[in-house]
């Protein structure tokens, strides 16, 4: 396929085929240069889907439109639809639904046919009272952070809340649940649930800025990770800090457009996800075809995971269309052997059998359903995450966040006292929070004369635990980016070409950098100091001139960045 048609530059089909052939023949040679095994076919990465619906008893924000009976009817309709297609899934019950005999009877029927029933650990009034604590709201379920989540309580109170839930679950169903999820569960509570009750899997919310007052930003982008006890939004790097329960990211974010959806749209980030109620995403047939094609066919590394399902505070009339479209596609993909449909606990047990530490993983989208010709690669490891975004023939490192198990959550010992909660990791590049609608931040590639480097379609291959990106350039050269568990290596096929990366941010944005040296960036967030080392190549401090922060130039024709400690 020809690359983008730039003025005066036309690449013929014949020339492109020659380039692709030469690159394919060079795989083995390049693998030996990098000292890695030859990349394996990406089709070996498991593509796992969990059908997870979580269940509440009431929705006080809209009591007339969303009565308890409406919520029950949504759950019942989901049950009937899955039964119709012979599908099992995971049901996660909030405590107020757990103690309702109507839900108890329905869930016993679901368990009898092979479904999983687990816990949804948001905190309604009856759970607080069962734990012997005082309820702090005037409605029976309050979505505000300081009331609704375990972070709103002292650590010893969190244990009482978790104990009250687990013991009641056993009273109702005769056993403890092995999966417990929420939009967020803190590290102390997750560790307690693991040690005391032996849970094997959990879920939390995808990355988002401000939605419903919940900000989770910079985490392990998709798939599963073992969290740190000090901050459950941060993967642990060692067994010392690691909670041995894999946490999976919910809701199936658009790998191209969700990230930027919050730039310039006020306090709440727009939602472009797999949720059946999402008109831009999960309810849109064209988007669904695109999403599942990328999920099953584009290059991937390690576990490739997504979650299908919807919470029940939505009338079935708003959920039905998207839910039906998604299930029909999942059935076809399952029958074609392209996905594994599992319960949450099945995926958790498999993950624990495969990985001692959080594994490297990668997700790609090499086509764009929009008009901007974007391509996206997300890479995660226990040390960092990054996103490479190609747009109109140019490459931008849109995101680079570091992970450090020692970085404490602001709620590790002190309860949240506000309506909102905020969880972050350690930014080096943030193409969302450091951007405005007319200036998107990122690391961009330039020739020595300051003109942008342009190229064609990236060629991405995956190894056992790494990703190799080859980007054919308009000048006939190739830029190679090697993403490994502990860092990033970048090289240019020309030994003499002069080029560099440059980080620019929107005017007026404050970045966390405290010092920019030749071989190291130093930064600080919420009083926690961190750094990024360049073992080959050099940084240059640009003194934030017009939003320009630093330049990263190669040594010879290579750059090597160390992200792990």
Residue pairs with C-beta under 8 A, 6 or more apart in sequence:
1 13
1 16
1 457
2 10
2 11
2 12
2 13
2 16
2 456
3 11
3 16
3 393
3 455
3 456
3 457
3 472
3 474
4 373
4 392
4 393
4 454
4 456
6 393
6 454
6 474
9 474
11 456
16 456
19 472
20 459
23 459
23 470
23 472
23 478
27 38
27 39
27 461
28 38
30 468
30 480
31 37
31 38
31 39
31 463
34 468
34 482
34 489
36 463
36 466
36 468
36 482
37 463
37 464
38 463
39 461
39 462
39 463
39 468
40 462
40 463
40 464
42 298
42 299
42 300
42 301
42 460
42 461
42 462
45 300
45 301
45 302
45 303
45 304
45 462
46 303
46 304
46 340
47 295
47 296
47 300
47 304
47 338
47 339
47 340
48 303
48 304
48 305
48 306
48 339
48 340
48 342
48 347
48 350
49 305
49 306
49 307
49 308
49 330
49 339
49 340
49 341
49 342
50 89
50 90
50 248
50 305
50 306
50 307
50 308
50 309
50 341
50 342
50 343
50 344
50 347
51 82
51 87
51 88
51 89
51 90
51 307
51 308
51 309
51 330
51 341
52 89
52 90
52 91
52 92
52 181
52 203
52 250
52 307
52 308
52 309
52 344
53 75
53 78
53 89
53 90
53 91
53 92
53 309
53 310
53 311
53 312
54 91
54 92
54 93
54 94
54 120
54 181
54 309
54 311
54 312
55 71
55 75
55 91
55 92
55 93
55 94
55 97
55 103
55 120
55 311
55 312
56 71
56 94
56 96
56 97
56 120
56 122
56 124
56 141
56 311
56 312
56 313
57 68
57 71
57 94
57 96
57 97
57 100
57 103
57 124
57 141
58 68
58 71
58 96
58 124
58 140
58 141
59 66
59 71
59 141
59 313
60 139
60 140
60 141
60 142
61 143
65 315
66 313
66 315
70 315
71 312
71 313
72 102
72 103
72 312
73 315
73 316
74 310
74 312
74 313
74 314
74 315
74 316
74 319
75 91
75 103
75 106
75 312
76 106
77 316
77 319
77 320
78 309
78 310
78 312
78 316
78 319
78 323
79 106
79 109
79 110
81 320
81 323
81 324
81 327
82 88
82 89
82 115
82 327
83 113
85 327
85 331
87 327
87 330
87 331
87 341
88 110
88 113
88 114
88 115
88 116
88 343
89 115
89 116
89 309
89 343
90 115
90 116
90 117
90 118
90 179
90 343
90 344
90 345
91 107
91 110
91 115
91 116
91 117
91 118
92 117
92 118
92 119
92 120
92 179
92 180
92 181
92 203
92 344
93 103
93 107
93 117
93 118
93 119
93 120
93 169
94 120
94 122
94 124
94 141
95 123
95 124
95 126
95 127
95 130
95 164
95 165
95 168
96 124
96 125
96 126
96 127
96 140
96 141
97 103
98 104
98 119
98 165
98 168
98 169
98 172
99 126
99 168
99 172
104 172
104 173
107 115
107 117
107 173
108 173
110 117
111 117
111 173
115 343
116 178
116 179
116 343
116 344
116 345
116 346
117 173
117 177
118 177
118 178
118 179
118 180
118 181
118 344
118 345
119 165
119 166
119 169
119 177
119 179
119 180
119 181
120 180
120 181
120 182
121 150
121 161
121 162
121 165
121 180
121 181
121 182
121 185
121 189
122 141
122 143
122 148
122 149
122 182
122 183
123 147
123 148
123 149
123 150
123 152
123 153
123 161
124 140
124 141
125 135
125 137
125 139
125 140
125 141
126 140
127 161
127 164
127 165
128 134
128 135
128 136
128 161
129 135
130 164
130 165
130 168
131 157
131 160
131 161
131 163
131 164
132 160
132 164
133 153
133 157
133 160
133 161
136 146
136 147
137 144
137 147
141 148
142 148
143 212
143 213
144 213
144 419
145 151
145 152
145 213
145 214
145 416
145 418
145 419
145 420
145 421
146 152
146 415
146 416
146 417
146 418
146 419
149 182
149 183
149 184
149 185
149 186
149 416
149 421
150 158
150 161
150 162
150 182
150 185
150 186
150 188
150 189
151 184
151 186
151 409
151 411
151 415
151 416
151 421
152 415
152 416
152 417
153 161
153 415
154 415
155 188
155 413
158 186
158 188
158 189
158 192
159 188
159 189
159 192
161 189
162 189
162 192
162 193
162 196
162 197
163 196
165 180
166 176
166 177
166 193
166 196
166 197
169 175
169 176
169 177
170 176
176 197
176 198
176 199
177 199
178 198
178 199
178 200
178 201
178 345
178 348
179 199
179 200
179 201
179 202
179 203
179 343
179 344
179 345
179 348
180 193
180 199
180 202
181 202
181 203
181 204
181 250
181 344
182 202
182 203
182 204
183 204
183 205
183 212
183 214
184 204
184 205
184 214
184 216
184 232
184 233
184 421
184 423
185 193
185 202
185 204
185 232
186 232
186 409
186 411
186 412
187 227
187 228
187 229
187 230
187 231
187 232
187 243
187 409
187 412
188 229
188 412
190 202
190 227
190 232
190 243
190 245
190 247
191 229
191 243
193 199
193 202
193 245
194 243
194 244
194 245
199 245
200 245
200 246
200 345
200 348
200 349
200 352
201 245
201 246
201 247
201 248
201 344
201 345
201 347
201 348
201 349
201 351
202 245
202 246
202 247
202 248
202 348
203 247
203 248
203 249
203 250
203 307
203 344
204 216
204 232
204 233
204 247
204 248
204 249
204 250
205 214
205 216
205 249
205 250
205 251
206 216
206 222
206 249
206 250
206 251
206 252
206 253
206 258
206 273
207 216
207 217
207 218
207 219
207 221
207 249
207 253
207 258
207 259
208 214
208 215
208 216
208 217
208 262
208 269
208 271
209 215
209 217
209 262
209 268
209 269
209 432
209 433
210 262
210 267
210 268
210 269
210 420
211 268
211 269
211 271
212 268
213 419
213 420
213 421
214 420
214 421
215 420
215 421
215 422
215 423
215 424
216 233
216 423
217 423
217 424
217 425
217 432
217 433
218 385
218 399
218 401
218 424
218 425
218 426
218 427
218 430
219 225
219 233
219 234
219 235
219 249
219 385
219 401
219 423
219 425
220 235
220 249
220 358
220 380
220 385
220 403
221 249
221 253
221 363
221 378
221 380
221 385
221 387
222 249
222 253
222 255
222 304
222 305
222 306
222 361
222 363
222 378
222 380
223 248
223 249
223 302
223 303
223 304
223 305
223 361
223 363
223 380
224 246
224 247
224 248
224 249
224 303
224 305
224 347
224 348
224 351
224 358
225 235
225 246
225 247
225 358
225 380
225 382
226 235
226 236
226 242
226 243
226 244
226 245
226 246
226 247
226 355
226 357
226 358
226 382
227 233
227 234
227 235
227 236
227 242
227 243
227 245
227 247
228 234
228 235
228 236
228 241
228 242
228 243
228 405
228 406
228 407
229 236
229 241
229 242
229 243
230 241
230 405
230 406
230 407
230 408
230 409
230 412
231 405
231 407
231 408
231 409
231 412
231 423
232 243
232 247
232 409
233 409
233 423
233 424
233 425
234 403
234 404
234 405
234 407
234 425
235 358
235 382
235 403
235 405
236 242
236 243
236 357
236 358
236 382
236 405
237 357
237 382
237 383
237 403
237 404
237 405
237 564
237 565
238 405
239 356
239 357
240 405
241 405
241 406
242 357
242 405
244 352
245 348
246 347
246 348
246 351
246 352
246 355
248 305
248 307
248 344
248 347
248 348
249 305
249 307
250 307
251 273
251 274
251 275
251 307
252 273
252 274
252 275
252 281
252 282
252 291
252 306
252 307
252 308
253 259
253 272
253 273
253 274
254 261
254 272
254 273
254 281
254 287
254 291
255 294
255 363
255 364
255 365
255 376
255 378
256 365
256 368
256 370
256 374
256 375
256 376
256 389
257 272
257 370
257 374
258 271
258 272
258 273
259 387
259 398
259 399
259 431
259 432
260 431
260 432
260 435
260 440
261 269
261 270
261 271
261 272
262 268
262 269
262 270
262 432
263 432
263 435
263 436
263 437
263 440
264 436
264 437
270 280
271 278
271 280
271 281
272 278
272 280
272 281
273 281
273 282
274 281
274 282
274 291
274 306
274 307
274 308
274 326
275 281
275 282
275 310
275 322
276 282
276 283
276 308
276 309
276 310
276 319
276 320
276 321
276 322
276 323
276 325
276 326
277 283
277 310
277 314
277 318
277 319
277 322
278 284
278 322
280 287
281 287
281 288
281 291
282 288
282 322
282 326
283 321
283 322
283 325
285 325
286 369
287 369
288 325
288 326
288 329
289 329
290 367
290 369
292 329
292 333
293 367
294 364
294 365
294 366
294 367
295 304
295 306
295 339
295 363
296 333
296 338
296 339
297 338
298 363
298 364
298 365
298 366
298 367
299 362
299 364
299 366
299 460
299 461
299 462
299 467
300 361
300 362
300 363
300 364
300 462
301 360
301 361
301 362
301 379
301 462
301 463
301 465
301 466
301 467
302 359
302 360
302 361
302 362
302 465
303 351
303 359
303 361
304 361
304 363
305 347
308 326
308 327
308 330
310 319
310 322
310 323
330 339
330 341
333 339
334 340
334 341
342 350
357 382
358 381
358 382
359 381
359 382
359 465
360 379
360 380
360 381
360 465
360 466
360 483
360 484
360 485
361 379
361 380
361 381
362 377
362 378
362 379
362 380
362 462
362 467
362 483
363 377
363 378
364 375
364 376
364 377
364 378
364 460
365 374
365 375
365 376
366 375
366 457
366 458
366 460
367 375
368 374
368 375
372 391
372 392
373 390
373 391
373 392
373 393
374 389
374 390
374 391
375 389
375 390
375 391
375 457
375 458
376 387
376 388
376 389
376 390
377 387
377 388
377 389
377 458
377 460
377 467
377 469
378 385
378 386
378 387
379 385
379 386
379 387
379 388
379 467
379 483
381 484
381 485
381 486
381 563
381 564
382 403
382 485
383 402
383 403
383 485
383 486
383 487
383 563
383 564
383 565
384 400
384 401
384 402
384 403
384 487
384 563
384 564
385 399
385 400
385 401
385 403
385 425
386 397
386 399
386 400
386 401
386 429
386 483
386 488
387 397
387 398
387 399
387 400
387 431
388 395
388 396
388 397
388 398
388 458
388 469
388 481
389 395
389 396
389 397
389 398
389 431
389 442
390 396
390 455
390 457
390 458
390 471
393 454
393 455
393 456
393 474
394 444
394 445
394 452
394 453
394 454
394 455
395 444
395 445
395 453
395 455
395 458
395 471
395 479
396 431
396 440
396 442
396 443
396 444
397 429
397 442
397 443
397 444
397 501
398 429
398 431
398 440
398 442
399 429
399 430
399 431
399 432
400 427
400 428
400 429
400 443
401 425
401 426
401 427
401 428
401 429
401 430
402 425
402 426
402 427
402 428
402 530
402 532
402 563
403 425
403 426
404 426
404 528
404 530
404 565
406 528
407 425
407 426
407 525
407 528
407 530
408 528
409 423
410 422
410 526
411 421
424 525
424 526
426 512
426 523
426 525
426 528
426 530
427 433
427 434
427 511
427 512
427 523
427 525
428 521
428 523
428 532
429 441
429 442
429 443
429 503
430 441
431 440
431 441
431 442
433 509
434 441
434 505
434 506
434 509
434 511
435 441
435 505
435 506
435 509
436 506
436 507
439 504
439 505
439 506
439 507
439 547
440 506
441 503
441 504
441 505
441 506
441 509
441 547
442 503
442 504
443 501
443 502
443 503
443 552
444 452
444 501
444 502
444 504
445 452
445 453
445 479
445 499
445 500
445 501
446 452
446 453
446 499
446 500
446 501
446 502
447 453
447 497
447 498
447 499
448 497
448 498
448 499
448 500
453 473
453 479
453 499
454 473
454 474
455 471
455 472
455 473
455 474
455 479
456 471
456 472
456 473
456 474
457 472
458 469
458 470
458 471
459 469
459 470
459 471
459 472
460 467
460 468
460 469
460 470
461 467
461 468
461 470
462 468
465 484
465 485
466 482
466 483
466 484
466 485
467 482
467 483
468 480
468 481
468 482
468 483
469 480
469 481
469 482
469 483
470 478
470 479
470 480
471 478
471 479
471 480
471 481
472 478
473 479
477 492
477 493
477 494
477 497
478 492
478 493
479 490
479 491
479 492
479 493
480 490
480 491
480 492
480 493
481 488
481 489
481 490
482 488
482 489
482 490
482 491
485 564
486 562
486 563
486 564
487 535
487 560
487 561
487 562
487 563
487 564
488 559
488 560
488 561
488 563
489 558
489 559
489 560
489 561
490 501
490 554
490 558
490 559
490 560
490 561
491 554
491 557
491 558
491 559
492 499
492 554
492 557
492 558
493 557
494 557
495 556
495 557
496 557
497 557
499 553
499 554
500 551
500 552
500 553
500 554
501 551
501 552
501 553
501 559
502 542
502 548
502 550
502 551
502 552
503 548
503 549
503 550
503 551
503 552
504 546
504 547
504 548
504 549
505 511
505 547
505 549
506 547
507 546
507 547
509 547
511 523
511 544
511 549
512 523
512 524
512 525
513 521
513 522
513 523
513 549
513 550
514 522
514 523
514 524
514 529
515 521
515 522
516 522
516 539
516 540
516 541
516 549
516 550
517 539
518 538
518 539
518 540
519 533
519 534
519 535
519 538
519 539
520 531
520 532
520 533
520 534
520 539
521 531
521 532
521 534
521 539
521 550
522 529
522 530
522 531
523 529
523 530
523 531
523 532
524 530
532 561
532 562
532 563
533 561
533 562
534 552
534 559
534 560
534 561
534 562
535 560
535 561
535 562
536 554
536 555
536 556
536 558
536 559
536 560
537 552
537 553
537 554
537 555
537 558
537 559
537 560
537 561
538 552
538 553
538 555
539 550
539 551
539 552
540 550
540 551
540 552
540 553
541 550
542 548
542 549
542 550
542 551
552 559
553 559
